């Protein structure tokens, strides 16, 4: 229902703010300064316990900008939001520098007028792996809601 989706969005937003807040015991360095740079959506086909989180923009080093996106889900009895994939992407940006992303390992794609960074995977035939496209940020039918 819409009420469940709204509740999931509100809960995920709060969890995101907690990891961004240096005073919070859930704070992670990778999220420093990002509390107002995120949008949230409930992907239509993934269920009410999954939220697509988009963070950015980050400079790309070529005068443009890009975003990163990952699904976060809550599971278990305590319903904690699992942000491991998003955290790893943000740590990579902090380590490599947003404008110095590895062009051999990463690629940019455009959706809805925004440029997104994702991991590049190539199959034995040289074609991009479709599973990575689905995994790394091409959610089908998401309802976008901003912070």
N, C-alpha and C positions, 0 to 999 in steps of 0.2 A: 504494500500500500504506500501511498505518498507520505503518510505520517511516519512509517518505518524508514523510508528513504531519507526524509528530513532529519529524523533522529540520528541515523547513521552519519549523515553529513555533519551535523552539529558535534557529535562525539568525536569524529575523525579530526575536524577542525581544532577542537580543544586539545586532542592528543598532539597534533602538529605544533600548536602554540606552545605546549609544554616542552617539547624537545627543542624548540627555538629559544626558550627563556633560560638565560644563564642562572637564574635563581631557582629553577626547578631541579628536583633530583632526577628527572628524566632527561635533562639537557644533554645534547650531543653537539660537539664542536662543528660538525658538518652543516648544521642548521643555523649557525650564527648569522643574524641579520636577515633571515628569510621569512620571518613571520607574516609579513605583508606581501610577499611575492608568490603566493600560492593560490590556486583555484582547485575546486573539488567537484567531482561528478560521480554519480552512481551509474556505472555501466549497466545498460538494460539487460544484458545477457549473463551477468555474473552474479546476481543475487544481492540481497540487501546488506550483506556483511562485507562487501567489497566496495572500495571507493578508489577512483582514479585520481591521483594527486599530480597536478602540473605545477612545476616550480620554475621561475625565471622572470624576466629574461636575463641571460648571461651574454656578455660580449663574445663574439666568435673569432676575433682577431682579424677579420676582413671587413670591418665596418658594419657588420650586421649583428644579429643576436639570435639566440636559440633558447629553447626550453628543454627541461627533462621531465619525464613522466613515468610514473610507476603505479601499479595497483597496490593498495594496502588492504589487508583483511584483518578481521578480528575473529578469533577462534577461542575455544576453550571455555572453561567455567568463568574465568575472570574477565573475559571479553577484551583483552588488551589488543590494541592495533599493532600488527606486525609490519614494521617499516623497513625491514632489512634491505630489500632491493632498492628502495628510494635512498636509504642511507648510503649504500655502496656507490650509487651514481653520484650523490653529492660529495662524498669523500673523494671520488676520482676527480671531480672538478676542482676541489680544494687542493688536491695533491698536484695535479698536472697543470692547473690554471685553466680557467674557463676558456681563455683564448688560445690555449696551446693543446687542445684535445688531439689525440692521436688519430690522424686521418687514415692510417692503415688499419686501425682496430675499430674505429667508429665511423659512422656516416650520419648525414643530416637528411631528413625527409620533411616535406611540407604537408600540413593538414590544417584546413580552416584558416589559412593565411599566416600561420605560425610555423616556424622552423623548429624541429625537434631533433635532439641528438640521441642516437641509439647505437648499440653494439652491432658491428658488421659481422655477418657470418656468411661464408661461402661454402656451397656444397662441392662435391668432387667435380661436378660438371661446370662449376664456376658461377652458378646461379645463386642469388641471395636466398637464404633459408627462410621460407614462409613462416615457419614456427617462430623465428625470432621477430619477424614483423608483428605477429600477433602478441608475443610476449612483451616486446619492448615499446609498446605504446601506440598501437593502432586499435584501440577498443572499438567494438562495433556498437553503435547506437547508444552513446552516453548522453545523459541529461546534464548539461553544464550548469554549475552553480559557483559563483565567485565568492571569495571571502567576504 
